[in-house]
Structures are given as C-alpha cells and as structure tokens.
Amino acid sequence: MSDVATPDYDAIRASDGVIARLRALHPALIDLSTGRVERLLAALGRPQDRMGPVIHVAGTNGKGSTTTFMRAMAEAAGLKVHVLTSPHLVRFAERIRLAGRLISDEELDVRIGEVERANGGAPISFFEITTALAFHAFAETSADLCLVEVGLGGRFDATNVFAAPAVTVITPVDYDHLEMLGPELSKIAWEKAGILKAGRPAVVARQRPEALDVIEAEAARLGAPVSLMGRDIDAYAQRGRLVIQTPDRLLDLAPPSLFGAHQYENAGLAAAALIALGHPKIDEAAMSDGVAHAIWPARFQRLDRGPLARLAGGADLWLDGAHNPHGAAALAEACADLSARDGRPVALVVGMLGRKDARGYFAALRELNPRIFVTGFSSPSATPPEILAQAARESGLETTIVNGVAAGVTAALSAFPAPPHLILCGSLHFAGDILSLSPETWPS
C-alpha cells in the first residue's frame, strides 16, 4: 500500500491499543477446542447464559452477509441487537456491536481489564479472549437479540458455548481453511454441524450433497429440526423483488441492498432464520425494510469515497473480500452482471493471503475472463505477486504484476480505451488495507 499516502498500517489496526495489547498478551495458541474459553467464561459468571436469544451462524461463505441482513431486519423492527463478527477490516471495535452501535474505546478498555483479571494470566488465544470480551459486554448491556458468527469451523470454535441457542444457521459449506478443517468436504461439514443443538431449530442453506448428508445426519442424531433452503423454505428473485416462500405463506420483500445474485440467497437465509426465531415484531414490513438497507463493507461494496475512488475517476470501483473458490464464483457472477449491463470490460486488482487456494480462485474466474493485476500488500502472510501471477496465467487470464493497489488501479485504467468495471479483491485483509487508507471509508 506504499503508493498511496496512509498512516502506518499497524497504527491503524491498533489505534485504540486493543490489537497490540491483546495480541502481545494472547498469541495464536489455536488448538480447536472450547476448554480455555469455557474456563474463562465460567470465571466471568457464564455471560453466555445471560445474553438473551442467540442466533449462532456457521458456514464457509455468506456468514457475514447473512448476519448483516438479520441485524438490519431485526433493527428495522425496533429491536436492539448485539453482534459478534470477525475479522474486523480496519478497527477492532467492528467485531463487537452493542445494541446497535460499535463498542466504544472506553467500554473496550473497561471490559478488557475485567476479562484479563478473570483470566488470571492463564493461556488463552486472541480469538478466545475476544469472544469472552464480547459475551461479557453483551451480558452487561440489554438487548433483544444476539447474533454470533463462528470464527473458524464451528464444533470447536470459541463461540460454540451455547447450550440452547434460539436458532442455528449454516450458510453454504465449501472448501476453505483446509489445513485445520479439511481436507474432505464431509469433514468440513461435520465441523460446521457442530453448532447444532438438541431440539433447537436449524436453518440450513442449499448445500452440496456430500455436505448436506453430514449436516442432516448430525441434526437427526440431536433431534434438531431443520429447515432446508430449497426444500422446506425457499427464496428467489422475482421481477426484481426477493420472494420468500414458506409452507404457509409468501413474503414479498424489497431486493437486497448488497450487490450480486448470491445476496438473494443470503437475504433469504436470514429471513428464514428470523421466521424460525418467531419474534412477533419482525414482520414482513421490517424484513423488507431491513433487506433493502443492510450495509456490509467489503462485500462487493461500491467505493465512491476515499483516495482510490478519486484516482479511479470515471471507472466504477468495487471492493470484495471473497478469498476462496466458492466466493470467487459469486464474485464472477456479480461482475458478469455488471458487464452485461453496458458491455464494459472487467479488471481485477488482486491481493491474497498465502494459505488460500489461488489456483482455485482464478479458475473460478476463467469464464468471466477479466484482466488481472496482482499485487502484494502489508500482511507478512500475503502471497508474493509472482506466485499469484503464475496461478492466474495457468487459468488463461491475462495478468500484470503491479506494486501496490493504487498502481493496479492506474494500470487497469490505462489498459482499456474506456473506463472498465474495476474490482479490488482477493482477501478481507487486503480489503481492510484499502478501507484503512482514509477515515472516509472506515466501517462504522
């Protein structure tokens, strides 16, 4: 990111002191178990039992968008909603939303002190202490609903500590985090299905058969009633609207505010989860209002502010955090829709983390055939651009190596006689770098 003037990357991420403090005291220590976080939560008086109704969300892709649609719908109904999501893009506070607002620096400081005293110096990971911090804050602040997104997997994730969530949600399951969850899709699905609880309703997105078999077997074992999208409840676009069809009614909602055909699926899954919740205030009007006004940064987000938007000039500039082949396929579909509207070409500036499947990512873009510009970025785990370029060229994509995202934007603009549709993509971390360039684009 050195080609655009910006404050120091680490200073942006640690401007409130939270990241530096927590990461210094609590490094990775990932072992995919809930023992440490359960010990800490017990020391805090089990806040997870004092949070009110919880909707717990797992899956490979669409977790954040589905959670965002649920929050928007519930807030449109006048409910106060707590939300835990990850990762953050620019500021740590993005992870924890208290009754409709991002947690304040002052409350973070107080709650961190309380959680660390309860932990007593015992081994704990960054994500585990973040989860405990969020649940502690949720329990101390009144709200009508808590939306909790799984961090990694599900079964052994730090968030999987609820004995009886109001609803569990599983978004589409696909290949990602293979080094920890895979390599088989059935194994990944087994991890995601670990959030299902005995007797508690589950809403499940359309799945590949191999994943669905595992999820349904786990639900049957637990006696968890499942509503499967496409079978028990459906959501689809019709004449520009989002239609939700249940066994006993038809809902006609506004189109999703988030761009892309896949967002109809995510919004429909969110609506299905809230139908399963059954809160009397979340009616059809609230769902329609919420789905029309949901905001979720870096998910095919139009960038019309900040230094890169100004640099792009007449090109429409988009930002997307898709980072695996399934996400790339959704990205390709959205880009194809853009191009079909006016015939303009598509160019992608891509930065990606090293542990991701770059070959699968670019293979999913092959039919779209965009012009590719690859770059490194500030993470030490970023894939070297030479490796990204090789993966893209193996899929037959014309590819150029550039030194930074601004150089990529400039190169893309000069590669076509008219401004292209220009997408910055490949990693949520990369997207966070881009949004951090100016307070104009910080998520709020």
ABEGO torsion letter per residue (X at the ends): XAABBBBBAAAAAAAAGAAAAAAAABBAGBAGBAAAAAAAAAAAGGAAAAAEBBBBBBEABGAAAAAAAAAAAAAAAGBBBBBBBOBBAABAAAABBBGGBBBBAAAAAAAAAAAAAAAGGBBBBAAAAAAAAAAAAAAABBBABBBBBBABEGAABAABABABBABBBBBBBBBBGAAAAOABAAAAAAAAAAABBBGBBBBBBBBBAAAAAAAAAAAAAAGBBBBBBGAABBBBBBGGBBBBBBAABBBBBBBBABBEAAAAAAAAAAAAAAAAAGBAABBAAAAAAAAAABBBBGBGBBBABEAAAAAAEABBBBBBABABAAAAAAAAAAAAAAAAAAGBBBBBBBBBBAABBAAAAAAAAAAAGBBBBBBBBABAABBBAAAAAAAAAAAGBBBBBBBEAAAAAAAAAAABABBBBBBBBGBAAAAAAAAAABAAABBX
